[in-house]
Amino acid sequence: MKKQNPVYDIKPANRLNNVSEYYFSQKLKEVAQMNEEGKDVISLGVGSPDLPPAETTIQTLGIEAQKPDVHGYQPYTGIPELRKAFAGWYGKWYDVQLDAATEILPLIGSKEGILHITLAFVNPGDQVLVPNPGYPTYTSLSTLLGAEVVPYNLTEENGWLPDFVELEQMDLSRVKLMWVNYPHMPTGTNATPELLKRLVEFAQKKNIVVVNDNPYSFILNRNPQSILSVPEAKECCIELNSLSKSHNMPGWRIGMLASNSTFVQWILKVKSNIDSGMFRPMQLAAAKALEAEADWYDFNNKNYEERRELAGAIMTSLGCSYDKKQVGMFLWGKIPDTYTNVEELTERILHQARVFITPGFIFGSNGARYIRISLCCKKERLKEALDRIEALK
């Protein structure tokens, strides 16, 4: 006799009704299936550095991991060696002085920091300002936590910068956080001292915490900047940073945040109830990575410069226009008017040229007629992608 399975009426939490699976999580399944079918898709989608960290970083991990007494739980605040290394890094490259003991909190990647900051500052029903276009996680995590997302416009006509006149006209009485991301992803717009100063003034005037997500400041950019370099910024701003892009360590999941000691303690209350400290040898290796001199960043950027030329050629071949002053590890371009929508272009390229390019709509409605090309791809593959696209003409 066939056994009857019990019938359950289990449903997911209501919060899942308002978010979908991350675009790349979905699309990369399709790309993987195409590869399994032997179609050899060249992925120019995700910004995952394909070069290794510095050899001294890897050596430090190996040496430290061999020690018998390093495998236990680590401090929630990160080990002192890593906090001091982050403080030294900020002092050397951003000209920002941070108290290693009280103003820095290491993170298991900066995406984790977005969650912890939101939990620490935002109650359900509070509002959060999110850039359009911008990193999708700002929107999805805010939504999952019951915040009301209020997009603010970034447009090509305004140089992909916040329109402070428009912001001033909005009702911001319920806004707790404003997410900014300069150098900006996906558009590659760089920070300027004037922009950072304006953001701090806006935070002070509106009693809003401005959070600058700053992982791209060393990529194709000779002048790394931090919002915390603005006088009094620490009192109303938080900065996220990461070794993922700057030191080719995305899989290591090592990031940090910096702010005033009170904000750091509030966020630590959340973090200490959610996760534990990172593996000590990884923290020591990260501290070693942060000792990099200018030649490390120059070597990294030489590779990105060569790849950027090929990405620009792909943009031109597709008839897209782009700003040559962009920084960071992507190239952002506007599609020709001949296409009804961006997916008409990206799907054609995916299925006919077997090249995956990110459609800009995933970053918000203001990205609906743009594409993004990742520079995290070997020159040989970028050249092959260009040849495949040229062959479609």
C-alpha positions, -999 to 999 in steps of 0.1 A, spaced: 0 0 0 14 34 -10 22 56 19 4 88 19 25 120 24 12 143 50 -3 176 37 14 207 52 2 242 49 35 259 55 41 294 40 71 316 39 73 348 58 53 377 43 85 397 38 95 374 9 64 386 -10 82 419 -16 115 407 -29 127 384 -56 158 362 -60 189 383 -67 191 388 -105 226 373 -108 215 343 -88 188 337 -114 207 346 -146 239 328 -138 218 296 -136 208 301 -172 245 309 -181 256 277 -163 230 257 -182 242 271 -215 278 262 -205 267 226 -197 253 224 -232 287 233 -245 279 269 -256 309 285 -238 293 317 -226 318 346 -219 305 362 -187 310 400 -185 284 403 -157 296 399 -121 324 421 -107 344 393 -91 382 400 -95 398 371 -113 434 380 -103 449 367 -70 458 387 -39 494 396 -32 517 366 -27 526 379 8 489 378 17 485 342 7 517 332 24 506 348 56 474 329 55 492 296 50 518 302 77 493 314 103 468 286 96 495 260 104 496 272 140 477 250 165 462 277 186 444 299 160 413 279 153 390 291 181 364 318 181 377 353 175 366 387 189 333 401 175 352 434 170 380 418 149 415 413 162 435 444 171 460 437 143 433 440 116 417 471 131 451 488 134 459 478 98 426 494 86 433 525 106 468 528 90 453 522 55 428 550 60 455 573 73 479 566 45 455 566 15 425 587 25 442 610 50 415 600 76 425 594 112 405 566 129 407 552 164 415 516 158 399 506 191 366 524 188 359 537 153 364 506 131 344 474 129 356 446 107 329 428 87 324 395 69 321 415 37 304 449 33 271 433 22 268 421 58 274 457 69 244 469 49 222 445 69 237 454 103 236 491 97 199 489 87 190 468 117 208 493 140 192 525 127 159 517 110 126 507 125 99 490 104 80 518 86 110 542 86 122 554 53 155 549 36 169 569 6 183 546 -21 200 557 -53 183 550 -87 204 535 -103 223 518 -75 234 485 -59 202 464 -56 210 451 -21 203 486 -6 167 482 -18 162 444 -11 176 444 24 157 476 34 125 459 21 131 426 39 136 446 71 103 464 68 117 498 58 100 520 31 124 525 2 124 560 -12 144 561 -45 163 593 -53 173 601 -89 207 598 -104 207 608 -141 232 611 -169 221 647 -174 231 655 -138 264 635 -140 249 606 -120 251 628 -89 223 634 -63 200 663 -73 200 682 -40 174 706 -52 150 677 -58 160 661 -25 153 694 -6 117 694 -20 110 659 -7 94 651 27 123 636 45 108 636 80 107 598 82 141 591 65 167 575 88 194 565 63 207 577 29 227 552 9 254 566 -14 281 548 -33 310 568 -47 329 559 -68 295 549 -80 284 515 -92 271 509 -118 279 543 -136 316 547 -126 311 583 -115 339 594 -92 336 612 -59 346 648 -57 355 668 -26 325 691 -33 301 662 -35 313 646 -3 311 680 15 276 685 2 265 651 14 278 658 49 260 691 50 228 674 38 231 648 66 236 675 92 207 696 80 182 668 77 194 647 107 200 617 84 228 592 86 246 591 52 263 558 45 290 558 17 297 523 3 333 527 -9 348 495 -23 359 509 -57 381 538 -48 414 521 -58 402 507 -92 413 529 -122 413 558 -98 445 576 -87 429 597 -60 410 575 -35 386 596 -14 366 590 18 335 608 30 351 607 64 378 632 52 352 659 54 353 677 88 325 665 112 316 637 88 322 611 115 294 625 135 267 618 109 282 594 84 293 558 81 317 544 55 318 509 43 349 495 26 362 461 15 392 442 4 371 424 -23 379 448 -51 409 467 -40 430 436 -31 414 409 -52 399 391 -23 361 388 -30 358 352 -17 376 361 15 346 382 27 366 408 46 353 443 49 349 470 75 329 501 85 341 532 101 323 560 120 321 576 154 324 552 184 287 555 193 275 544 159 301 516 159 288 503 193 252 504 181 261 483 150 282 460 172 251 452 192 235 438 161 266 421 147 275 403 179 240 387 179 242 375 143 277 363 136 311 356 152 346 368 144 365 358 112 392 331 112 423 346 128 447 337 100 424 354 75 424 385 95 462 385 98 465 379 61 441 408 54 462 430 76 492 421 55 473 429 23 466 464 37 503 471 38 504 472 0 524 500 -15 515 520 -46 531 495 -70 505 469 -60 476 491 -70 495 503 -101 500 467 -112 463 459 -106 452 490 -125 475 482 -155 455 451 -160 422 469 -157 433 497 -181 441 471 -208 407 454 -202 389 487 -202 401 494 -237 386 462 -249 354 469 -230 352 502 -247 356 486 -281 327 462 -272 306 493 -263 314 509 -296 307 477 -315 273 476 -299 266 512 -308 266 523 -271 279 556 -258 299 559 -226 318 584 -205 355 578 -207 361 593 -173 345 564 -155 364 547 -127 359 513 -110 358 478 -125 328 482 -148 320 501 -179 285 517 -182 270 526 -215 238 538 -231 222 516 -257 212 530 -291 176 542 -297 171 514 -322 165 490 -294 130 490 -278 145 480 -244 178 469 -230 170 432 -228 164 432 -266 201 439 -268 215 418 -239 194 387 -248 204 389 -284 241 391 -274 237 362 -249 220 338 -272 236 347 -305 271 357 -295 272 338 -262 283 368 -242 266 378 -210 263 415 -204 243 430 -175 212 450 -183 210 483 -164 174 480 -153 185 457 -125 200 488 -108 168 508 -110 145 524 -135 170 551 -144 193 523 -157 167 509 -181 185 520 -213 220 511 -202 243 481 -200 272 473 -177 303 454 -187 325 439 -160 363 442 -164 368 410 -143 376 390 -174 409 380 -190 420 401 -220 419 371 -242 383 364 -234 373 401 -238 389 400 -272 370 369 -281 338 385 -268 345 415 -291 351 392 -321 319 373 -314 299 405 -313 315 419 -344 306 387 -362 269 394 -357 271 425 -379 
